[in-house]
Amino acid sequence: MSSPATDKLASEISSRLKAAGIKDAEKEADELLCLSLNISKSALYARDFSKVTGDAASVLKKLDSLTARRLARQPLQYIAGEVEFFGLSLTVGTGVLIPRPETELLVEILTGILSNKHKPNISVLDLCTGSGCIALTLAKHFPESIVHAVDISETALKYAAANAAANDIKNVTFYTGCLYEPVACMAFDVIISNPPYIKTADIDLLEPEIALYEPVEALDGGTDGLHFYREIIAGAPGHLNEGGIMAFELGDTLAHSVMEIARAAGFHNLTLKTDYSRVERFLIIA
Ligand SMILES: C[S@@+](CC[C@H](N)C(=O)[O-])C[C@H]1O[C@@H](n2cnc3c(N)ncnc32)[C@H](O)[C@@H]1O
């Protein structure tokens, strides 16, 4: 492949993505090209094609097939099969939620709080772990901690376990089950969760990448989006150690309702934090 040829391909793919209403079409076209050539973005931009695997015909065939998947609005991260999250490379695909940048911010906020406490050997419970993104990054950041992570989806937990192995993280145990049920007799210093929080009626209104491809059980927070916050906060007194912390990612407009739920359950030390778009996105309960 020569650079004039790849420039032309990138421009063609970008136009097709743009016509289909896909944002960031140019960037995504470059990504699809890299995946087809099996090279990094930096190699593409440096016009270094020395590591391209496969002949031109096989590259074009792969590019065609990946572009068709993207035009059908399959998320780019599922097509690539991986995502970067807080310094870890995580495998993702059908059946597991794609970790979001907001959730990285939740991890950053919590690591800041925990680092200030100077208590390395904490016990952590990550409820609704999905790909394991929160559990694994906390386990890596606090290697003396013991992290427990629960999800109801066996498919999601297969990704999570594979992600632990691929990143050589050993201080996490994954459990299949509903919320506290698999850890019924245990208590923790930290309970953290990014639970499903979309109102049931709003799921079909989401972008097709989410509504058509991401698992509904990772999205559906019940009629008012609050189902999981109610359950997790109600169960916390039996599972949170003295002086423990809870940390939640919140749905777009749910911050004050979740604070009400927490207050009604007897938690009063509440701190809201905003995300990159200044949405009240995180609740810390200390
Ligand atoms: C919004 S996703 C979050 C995934 C991951 N923590 C993240 O931040 O990317 C919510 C997860 O909750 C899981 N889930 C749904 N209902 C559950 C339940 N009753 N108990 C445990 N996990 C549940 C889903 O399978 C999904 O993986």
The ligand as an SDF file (V2000), in Angstrom:
LIG
                    3D

 27 29  0  0  0  0  0  0  0  0999 V2000
  -23.8070    0.3350   33.0050 C   0  0  0  0  0  0  0  0  0  0  0  0
  -23.0750   -1.2680   32.9310 S   0  0  0  0  0  0  0  0  0  0  0  0
  -21.5410   -0.9060   33.7420 C   0  0  0  0  0  0  0  0  0  0  0  0
  -20.4240   -1.8130   33.3800 C   0  0  0  0  0  0  0  0  0  0  0  0
  -19.0640   -1.3400   33.9010 C   0  0  0  0  0  0  0  0  0  0  0  0
  -19.0570   -1.2170   35.3480 N   0  0  0  0  0  0  0  0  0  0  0  0
  -18.6770   -0.0300   33.2700 C   0  0  0  0  0  0  0  0  0  0  0  0
  -18.6270    0.9840   33.9800 O   0  0  0  0  0  0  0  0  0  0  0  0
  -18.4000    0.0090   32.0650 O   0  0  0  0  0  0  0  0  0  0  0  0
  -24.0240   -2.1070   34.1150 C   0  0  0  0  0  0  0  0  0  0  0  0
  -23.7220   -3.6020   34.3470 C   0  0  0  0  0  0  0  0  0  0  0  0
  -24.6680   -4.0680   35.3290 O   0  0  0  0  0  0  0  0  0  0  0  0
  -24.9380   -5.4270   35.0870 C   0  0  0  0  0  0  0  0  0  0  0  0
  -26.1670   -5.7770   35.8060 N   0  0  0  0  0  0  0  0  0  0  0  0
  -27.4510   -5.5810   35.4290 C   0  0  0  0  0  0  0  0  0  0  0  0
  -28.2940   -6.0310   36.3690 N   0  0  0  0  0  0  0  0  0  0  0  0
  -27.5260   -6.5140   37.3870 C   0  0  0  0  0  0  0  0  0  0  0  0
  -27.8020   -7.1090   38.6530 C   0  0  0  0  0  0  0  0  0  0  0  0
  -29.0680   -7.2860   39.0740 N   0  0  0  0  0  0  0  0  0  0  0  0
  -26.7720   -7.4910   39.4280 N   0  0  0  0  0  0  0  0  0  0  0  0
  -25.4910   -7.3120   39.0100 C   0  0  0  0  0  0  0  0  0  0  0  0
  -25.1630   -6.7570   37.8240 N   0  0  0  0  0  0  0  0  0  0  0  0
  -26.1610   -6.3580   37.0220 C   0  0  0  0  0  0  0  0  0  0  0  0
  -25.0000   -5.5050   33.5780 C   0  0  0  0  0  0  0  0  0  0  0  0
  -24.8080   -6.8290   33.1410 O   0  0  0  0  0  0  0  0  0  0  0  0
  -23.8620   -4.5410   33.1710 C   0  0  0  0  0  0  0  0  0  0  0  0
  -22.6720   -5.2480   32.9750 O   0  0  0  0  0  0  0  0  0  0  0  0
  1  2  1  0
  2  3  1  0
  2 10  1  0
  3  4  1  0
  4  5  1  0
  5  6  1  0
  5  7  1  0
  7  8  2  0
  7  9  1  0
 10 11  1  0
 11 12  1  0
 11 26  1  0
 12 13  1  0
 13 14  1  0
 13 24  1  0
 14 15  1  0
 14 23  1  0
 15 16  2  0
 16 17  1  0
 17 18  1  0
 17 23  2  0
 18 19  1  0
 18 20  2  0
 20 21  1  0
 21 22  2  0
 22 23  1  0
 24 25  1  0
 24 26  1  0
 26 27  1  0
M  CHG  2   2   1   9  -1
M  END
$$$$
